[in-house]
Amino acid sequence: MTINRRDFLGAGLAAGASVLSGRCDDLEMRPDFRLVGKKWAGWSKGHFQIHSIYTGVGESLYLIFPDGTSALVDCGDWPAVKRGKLAVPVLPNSDTHAGEWIARYIERVNPIQPEVGYMIVSHFHSDHTGIESWAKPKPPDFPDNGGCARSGFALVAEKVKFRRAIDRGWPDYNQPLVIDKDGAEELAHMKKVYAWLQKRDGLHIERIRLGATDQIVPLHDRKSYPDFEVKNICGNGLVFRTDGTVDDSLYLRYKNTGRKSENAMSMGHIFRYGAFSFFTAGDFSDYLKNDDGTVCAIEDVLSEAVGKVQVAKVNHHGHWSMPKKLVGTLQARVWLVCVWDQLHILSPVAEVLADRDIYSGKRMICPSVFTAERRAEDKGKPWTKDVPKALYEGSHMIFDVPPGGSTYTMSVIPAKDESMTVSAVFGFRS
């Protein structure tokens, strides 16, 4: 069936999908408007999926591998709802903690109930782990959970069973510096979660192995998917370069100065499936002063660990992150931004992501929410044309990659309820 541009736009309007994009003709593949307004179809065997789960108070990615193995990368749960004018909508509502919303989301989409193969903790900040000081109360008859605060990963673990956990410092957390302030409460929270799940489920825990491609793997049918790979590219201030060497300049700098940025300790990974690749590295970011007084962005080091990808999660929610060197190396077609604050995806950062002088070609900047306040503040700025209108309200985003990875789609699922109704679908070629 041949569809010309007039028919294409007409079909979108007829389906109530006029919010698909600020520029519908930017799409490389025609979206299937039959999916708009329908319940999300789910996962299919052989497909790789990336779910960006929106709550409005933290960051969380849920990944489904081609064999059905799944991984929860971060589970943020903290009182961002109390940030006054800086708060963004908490969805579906603020009566329930984010960890529980995330657990219920996983129950809806998980192909192997109730198992989640991996718990991956990028770094120890509450918007990625949960925290004891922001937890759901325990009712009088609540079963023993090892004294865990009901927040973040602990809340998810009430409904699912994790097989393996990977973080940056297990078991002693002494690299490059002992966590004594930044990240201490979050680490204490996660240690209790680990102890509980070791006792309850026999949870296996490992420290990230830099450069490894055999640590995060399909657990049910690895042989059938030889073109699926997860490579560990950074952690603990160390970066595994593409040439196989390790850059330890950040590690040594923090070790020698006694200063530590928990964000800079973030773990990072490249997920590949055939021709498709996805970059994620927690909140990897910091700015350091050189001896001559100049300032360097540590993310520049990451440019030596990555290549061009199709989808990239923006570091540190787009808050003073993503320098030109890293953006020019990744050259993502889709920039995924996990937003829980009005200061996320700052305009200067978005301008770099949208800069065609850094790399040419089409791209989409995809914040999980782009509020009315931010739209008014940034009105008329050229980069806003790269933000699809379908993402103005808080939404989950699901990237689906079929075998071979030569094409992929992004489905937008409004987070205002749990119906998993599709509001927009975008299609791409790798």
Secondary structure, 3 states (H helix, E strand, C coil): CCCCHHHHHHHHHHCCCCCCCCCHHHCCECCCHHHCCCECCCCCCCCEEEEECCCCCCCCEEEECCCCCEEEECCCCCCHHHCHHHCCCCCCCCCCCHHHHHHHHHHHHCCCCCEEEEEECCCCCHHHHCECCECECCCCCCCCCCCCCECCHHHHHCCCEEEEEEECCCCCCCCCCCCCCCCHHHHHHHHHHHHHHHHHHCCEEEECCCCCCCCCCCCCCCCCCCCEEEEEEEECCEEECCCCCEECHHHHHHHHHCCCCCHHHCCEEEEEECCEEEEECCCCCCEEECCCCCEEECHHHHCCCCCCCCEEECHHHHCCCCCHHHHHHHCCCEEEECCCCCCCCCHHHHHHHHCCCCCCCCCEEEECCCCHHHHHHCCCCHHHHHCCHHHCCCEEEEEEECCCCCEEEEEEEECCCCCCECCEEEEEEC
